[in-house]
Amino acid sequence: MKDCIFCKIVAGKIPANIISENPDFLAFHDINPKAPVHILIIPKNHIKDFNEVSPEIMAGLTKFAQEVAKIVGVNQSGYRLITNIGHNGGQEVNHLHFHLMGGAKLKWHHLADSDPKTAL
C-alpha cells in the first residue's frame, strides 16, 4: 500500500533506526517509545492486521521476534509483545506490527478507559 508509513520505511523512503531485518521482516525502534526498549516488528509485505495474517507468516514472525528480543537483550529479563487490531484495539497504523517492549518492569496502567464491570 503506497501511502502506508511502514511500507515507506520498508521501501527506504522514510528513515528508521533498524535493529534487524531479513527478506520477510523488519524490526526498528519506535519513534515514540513507551518503555526503555520499544521495537516495532513488521512483515515487509503489507498486511492490514492480525485478522488478515496467515499462520505461515506468523510462524516466521515468531522466530524473527525471538531473535530481535535476543539482539536487544530482553530475552532473559522479560518483555511484552503486543499487536493492536482495529480502532478499539488501539491500532494507529493499518499495517500489521508488533510492539516488543522491555527493559523495565512494565505496568498496565492505561489498559482501558472504561470500567470493566460495565464494559460488557
N, C-alpha and C positions, 0 to 999 in steps of 0.2 A: 504494500500500500504506500503510494508515493508521499503522502502527507504525514505519515506516521513518524514521530520523532525517533523511535527506536530503529525503524527501518533506515532512517537517515544516518544514524550512528553506525549501523552495520555497513552501510554504503560508504562510510568515511566522509560524509558531507557535514557532519557535526562531530566535533572532537569529544572524546571521552577518556577518562583515566582507566584504561583497560587493565584488568587483573589477569585474565586468561581468555583464550579462545581456541576453538577447533573448527573444523569445517561446518559444524551444525549449530554451535552455541557460542555465546559471548557473555563475559562477566566484566562488569565495570563498577566503579564507585558511584553511589547515589550522590547527586549534587546537593541534596537536602537531607543529610544523614540524621537518623533518629536514634542511633547507637554509635559507640566508638568504631565499630566495624559495621558498615552498611553497604552491601554489594547488591547490584541488580544482576540477575541471571536471566538471559533471554534466548529463545531459539532465533537463529538468523532468519529463517523464513517467517513471514508474518502469519501469526495465529492469533485470533482475537482474544481468546481467554481459555481458561481451563476446561470449559464446557466443549470446546472445539478441538482439544488436543488428543492425539491418538496415544494408545498405550505404548507404541513403539517409540514415539518421540519422548514420552515421559521416562522410559527406561534409559535412554541416552542422557536426558536432562538430570536424572537422579545421579548417575555416575559422575557427570560433569560437576554438579553441585557439591558432591562429596569431595572431589578434587579441589574445588575452589575453597571449601572450608579448611582443608589442609594447607593450602597456599597462604591463606590469611591468618592461619594459626588459631582457629577456634574449634577445630575438630575434637579436641580433648576437653576443653573448658566448657563447651556447650554453645549452642546457637539456636536461633529461630529461623525457620524457613516458611515464608508466607506468600501466598498469592491471593490477590483480591479479584473478585468476579462481579462485574456489573456495578451499577450506581450504588445500591445499598451495601455492597461489599467493599466499597471504597476504591474501586478501580478508577484511576485517573487517566491512564494511557491504555488505549484499546489494542494492546499487543501483549500477549502472554508474557508475564515476567514474575520472577520470584525475588523477594527480598530476603537476603541472607544477612541476619543481624546478630551481632555478638560483641564480645569484648568487655562485657559487664553483666551483672545480674539484671535481667530485663523484667519489666513490670507490664501489667495490662491496664494501666490507669485510664485509658480512654477507649476501652473496647466497645462500649455502646453509649449512645447519648440518651437512651431511654431506660426506664425501669424494666428489668427483665420479667418481673411479675405481671406487668401489663402489656408486654410486647406481643404476646401470642393470644 
